[in-house]
Amino acid sequence: MTQLTSTNPATGDVVWTGPEATPVEVAAAVAAARVAFPDWADRPRQDRVDAVKRYQAVLKAHADGLAETIANETGKPLWEAKTEVAAMVGKVDISIRAYDERTGGRTTETGFGRAVLRHRPHGVATVLGPFNFPGHLPNGHIVPALLAGDTVVFKPSEETPAVGALMAEAFAEADLPAGVVNLVQGGREVGAALLDLPIDALMFTGSGAAGAHFRRKFADDPHVILALELGGNNPLVVWDAADAEAVAGIAVQSAFITTGQRCSCARRLIVPEGPQGDAIVEAIAALADRLVFAPWTSAPEPYAGPLISEKAAAAALAALQQRIDAGARVIRASGPVSNLPGAFVRPAIIDVTGVEVPDEEMFAPFLQVTRVPGFEAAIAAANATRYGLSAGLVSDDPAHWERFVRRIRAGVVNFNRPTTGAAGDMPFGGLGASGNHRPSAYYAADYCAYPVASFEADAVRNIESEIKGLRT
């Protein structure tokens, strides 16, 4: 039996070890979800609401332990891990409201009886979790699916199995019926085995490349609902903003928070040519120099921690070097952080103006600067990507914002706020290579159930008089 092990990328210490699910166990998890589905779907809505509220209570009771596990397994600071757990708790109430608002029911009286709108669950939903928010992001699929009446098979990222195991324990402690939530642990092979089985929905948060693979895999299976929240090569445009230091704070929170491991992080900074752009870039670089990257147990608490692994760090540094070799000018170089393990990298800023670089997401604290001559050119540069997740404008001129928000192609578009700003009671998702027009967060209810329109009468009556063209 293959063992799965996760380590703290900040220290190398083992966090969790356990067996990978075998193909037989994966098939058994899907079968259990299939058996549990009819009863779970047929239960009154309030039963399902009560169940996820019990789960919410368990999360609250174990919040400190869950936050420490997130910090240990991802390396992120404890302050951020606690924020993640709070988002998991809050997701329950938000999802209940979203279900009622977006996929509830209504009845309208008609001349022949009534028209009734209902929503029905799809069936067995597979949730593949990411490593960067190993609790919050899969939780954002699982809770809406359960409320809708779907049953779930959850495979956490192989980088963060301990967090997935704690989530499964929380559902068990909440006393959900057997088979409603099923956990399978493992890597890519386990995920592939899971998706070869008869499922009704795939809810995935991860890379654009993986999302493209899933689109191809299920192209001939339109009955399998795909909800794909993918990455982005996100732009942040700064134009006619006088306070360079204020801009720097927004840019740093856009590009470097969570060590750049948010799909909504700004990867591209677009600024004016000349002194104004120079001042902005210099202020961002100066603030980036002050950011503390260290283990979460350090004192004082750091701004951010390592990347998820040394392998991830090596891949990110190689992608950065590729751009430098192509002609990018280094403003701030990356590399190791003092004597810390190899998963730690310094934030990098490079100028790629006039350099042809790949339209790919670098999942690391790396920011690419492009200088353009005018605001129209800035919007064009921002839209010059096959992705479309998040984008931002920083400006003192509201007229720029009115034009920007109409022209930019992205699902999350922010003004004078970091590109990473989002809210659970709003949709979160993108277009192009960033998703498939099924945004998550508040709109997750939409892909967890399908609408059924019914036209009903309480009694059988003769409608012969309504039939045209009958012989008399």
N, C-alpha and C positions, 0 to 999 in steps of 0.2 A: 504494500500500500504506500503510495507516494505521500510524503509529508510536505506540508506547506508551512513556511516560516516567514514571519514578518519581523523586521528590525527597526529600531529607532534610528532614522538617518542622521540624527545629530550626535549619536554616541556609538552606534553599532550594536547596542544591546538588543538581545532577543526580546520581543514584545509578546509574541504569540506563536504557538506551533500546534499543528493538528493535521489530521489526514485530509487530503483532497478527496472530493466526492468521486466515486467510481461511476462508470456509465450506468451500472445497475442502480446506484443510489440516485443519480440524476433522473433516470426514468421513473423511479419510485416517487420522487418529489413531484414531478409533473402529474403522475397518476393520482397522487393524494390530493393535489389541488383540483384535479378534474372531478374526483369523487365528492369533494367538499363544496364544489361550486353551486349545485342546484339549491341546497339548503341555505347557503349563505346568501345567494341572490334573492331567494324567496322570503327571507326574513323581513319583518317591518323595518323601515328606514331607521326608526329609533333604536332598534337593537344594534345596528351597525354603528350608529352614532355613539351609543353607550360603550361599545367595545373600544372604539378609538379614543374615547375620553378616558377609559381605564388605562390604555397604553400611555396617554399623555401624563396621567398621574404617576405611572411607573417612571417615565423619563424625568419628571420633576424630583422624585424621590432619589434617583440615582444620578442626578445631574453632575455632581462633582467627580464621581468616578468615571463617568462617560467622557467628561471633558479632559481628564488626565489621560485617558486611553487615546483619545483623538490627538492630544499633544504628543504623546509618546510615539504613536504609530506614524504620524505625518511629519512630526518635527515642528509644527507650527506653534507659536507662543500660546500660553495658557489663556491669555485674554481673548485671543481669537477663537480658541476651542470652546470657551464658555459662551461666546457669541453664537457659535454654531449650534450648541445644545439649546440655547434659548430659541433659536429659529426653529429647531425641531419641535419644541414644545408649542410654539406659536402656530406652527403649520396646521395643527389639528383644528383649532377654532376657525382659522382662515379657510381651510378646506371644507368645513361644514357650511360656511356662508357661501362659498363658491359653488358647492353642489346645489344648494337651494336656488341660487341666482341663475346659474348657467345650465343646469341639467335637472331641474326640478320638474314638476308637472303642473298642468292647469286644465280646467274644464270650461268650455264655452257652450252655452245653450244655443241650439240651432232650430230651424223650423221643423226638422225631422227628428230631433233628439238632442244630441250633444256631440261636440268635438273634444277629444281628450288627447292631451300631450303627455306622454310618458317617456322615460329613459330607461334603457335596459343595459346591463353590464355585458361586456364582450365574452368573458369566460376566464381562462387562465392567462394571467399577465406575467411575463418575465421581466424582471427589473435587473439590469446590469449596472452596478454602482461604480463611480469613479473614486480615485484616491484623494483628490484635493479637498473635497468636502464629503468624507465617507459616510457621515450621518445625515446631514441636511439634504443632500441632493437625492439619494435614493428614497429617503423619507418623503420627499416631495412628490414622488411617484406612488409610493406604497399607500400612504394614507388616503389620497383621493381614489385610488383603485378600490380599496376596501370599502369606502363609503358608497361607491357606485354598485358594489356587489360582486366585484371581481375577486378571485383568489389569486395568490401571488407566489411565484417562485423567485427568490432573491439570491443573486450571486454577487457578493461584494467584490471589489477590486482585490486581486491577489496581493496587492501592496498593503491593504488595510483590512485583513480578515478579522482582527480582534474587534474592531468597531462593528462590523457586520454581525459577529457573534453576540455582542451585547444587545444589538437591536432585536435579534431573534429571541434572546432571553426576555427582553422587555415585552414582546408580543405574547410570549408564553406566560409570563407573570400576569398579563392582562386577561388571561383566561379566554383567549379566542378559541373557537372550535378547532379541532384537529384538522390539519390540511389546509387551513385558510391562509397561513403564511408558512412557507417552506424555505429553508436555507440550504444552499449548496455552496461549498467552498472550493476554490480552485482557480487555475489560470485560464489561458486561452483555450486549451483543449476542453476543459469543463464547459466553458461558455459555448464552444462550437457544438458539443454534444447536446447541450440544452436546447439550442436553436434548431437542431435537427429533429426535435420531437414536436408533436402536435400542440402548438400554443396558439393563443388568440391575439396576443398583443406583445410587442417588444417596446419597453421603455428604457431608453439608453441615454446616458450623459457621458460624453467622451470626445475623442478626436474626430476631426473631419474625415480622416482616412477610414476609420472604423465605420463611421456613419455611411460613407459611400459603399463600403462592402455590404452593409446590411440592406441598403437599397437594392443592390444587385441581387443579393441572396433571395429576397422576398418579392422580386419583381413579378413573379408568376403566382404569388400568393396574396392577392389583394384582400383576402379576408383577415390577414394578420395586420393589425393596426400597428404602425410604426410611429413612435413619438421620439424624435431624435433631437437632443439638445447638444450641439457640437461646438467646436472651437471658433476662433475668429482672429483675423489679422486686423485688429481694431484701430481706427484712427482717432486721434485727438487733435483738433484744429484750434490754434490760438491765433486770434486776429483782433487787432485794435483793443488790446487789454493793457492798460497802463502800468499796473502794479505787478511787476515781474515776480516778486516774492510770493504774492498771493497765487499767481499762476503756478509757481513751482510746487506749492502744496497740493494743488489739484492734480498736477501732472504726476507727482510722486505717488500719490494714492491711486492714480489710474494705472501706473506702470509697474510698481514695485511691491505693492501689498501682496501678502501671501507668497512672497518671493516670486512674484510674477505668475503664480500657478492658479490663476482664475481665468476662465474662458473669456471673461469680459475685460481683462486687462488691456490697456492701450499698448499696442506694439509699435505704432507709428505716430510720431509727433510732426505735425505740419505747421510751419511757421513762416512769417514773411522773410523775404530776402533782406539783408542789410542789418543795421544796428538794432532795430526792434527785435528781430529774430535772435540776434546774437545775445541780447540781454536776457531773453527768456531762457535760452539754452544754458547760459552761464548760471542763472539762478537755480535751474533744475539740477545741474551738476553739483553746485555747491550744497544744496539740500541733500542730494543723494549721498554725498560724502559723509554726512552726519548720521546716516541710518545705521543702526546696530543690528547685525545679523549674528545670532548666537543661539545656543541651546535654550530651550524654554525655561530651564531651571536656573538660568543665569540671573544675577542681580546687578543692576536693575533689569527688569524684564525687557527683552529685546523687541525691536520693531518686527522682525521676521526671523525665520529659521532657515533650514537647508531646503534644497530641492528634495524630492521624495526618495532619491537614491543616488549613489555615485554614478550609476549607469546613466541616469537621466541627466546628471550634470555634465558628463562627458559628451553626450549627444548634443546638449544645448551649446556647450562651448565649441563643438565642431561646427555647428550651424552658424554660430557667430563668426568663427574664423573664416568660414566660406564667404561671408559677406565682406569681411576685411580683405581677403585675398582678391575679391572682385573689384576692389577700389574704394570701399567705405573708409572714411577718415575716423579714427578713434578719438573720441572726446573724453570718455572714461573707459578704461579697460576693465574687463572682468578678470577672473582668476580665483585662486584659493583665498579663503578668509583666515588670516593669521595661521594658527596651528590646528585648526579645526578639521574634522573629517572631510573627505573629498566631495560630499554632497553639498557643502557650502560653496556658494559662488558670490562674488561681488556684483553689484548692479553695473551694467554696461550701458553706455550711450555712444552711438556711432552715427555719423552723418552719411546718409546714402544719397544725397542730392546728385542727380545725374548718373547714378550707378544702377544697373539692372540687377535687382536682387529677387530671390524667390518669393512668390506670394504664398508664404507658409507661416504658420504660427510657431513662434519660438516660445515654448512654455517655460519661461525663465524671466528673471528681472532684467531684460534687455530691451532698450528703446532705440528705435531708428528715426533719425531726424531727416525730414525733407523740407527744403526751403523753396518757396514758390513766389512768383511776382505779384499775384493778386488773389482776391477772395474767390473769384470763379475758378481759378486754377487750384486753389486749396480744396474746394468741394470736389473738383474732378479728381484730384489726387486721393482724396479720402475715399471716393467711390471706386478707385482703381484696384479692386480686389474681387475675387470670386466669393469671398465670405460676406457676411452681413449680420453679425451678432450685435455688437455695440459700437457706438460712436459718440464723440463729444465735441462741443464747441465751448471755448472760453473767450468771452468778449464783453466789452463794455457797451456794445451797440446792439440793442434789441432787434434792430432791423436785420442784422446779420443772422440772428437766431431764426427769425421768421423765414428767411430764405433757406437757411441750412436745414431746418426741420422738414421743409417741404421737399428738398432735393436729395437728402442723404438716404441711402439704402441700408437700413439696419433696423433691427427689432427693438433695440434699447438705445434711445438717443437722448443725451443729457446736455444741459446748458449750465455752465459755470459750476458743475459738479463733476466728480470723478466718473469715468466710464464704468467703474465697478459698482456704482450706486444702483440698487434694485430694491424692490419691495415685494413681499409675499402676497399682497393684495392687488398686484398688477401682473400682467403677463410677462414672461421671460422666455425669449427665444429669438431666432433669427431666420434669415432666408439665404438662398444660395447654398454654399457649402457649410453654412452654420446651422442648418436645420431643415425641416420639411414642413414648415408652416403649421406646426402643431406646438405652439409655445407652452411652456410649463408654468409653474407657480400658480397664479389664480386661474389660469386657463387649463390647468391639468384636468379639471373636471370634464372638459370637452372630449378628450381622447380616452377617457375611462368608461364612457357609456355612449350608446347610440340612441337617437330619437325615434320614437314610434308614434305615428299619428293614427288615431282611431276615430271612426265616425260611428256612433252607437245610438241605438234605440232600445227601449226597455221591452217592447212587445213586437211580435211579428205582425205586420200589416200588409195588406195587398197594395202593391205599387204598380199594378197593371196600368192604371191611368197615366202614369209617368213614362211609360214605354212608348216611344214614337214608332209609327209605321206598322202597327198591327192591323191585320184584316179584321173587319167588323163582322 
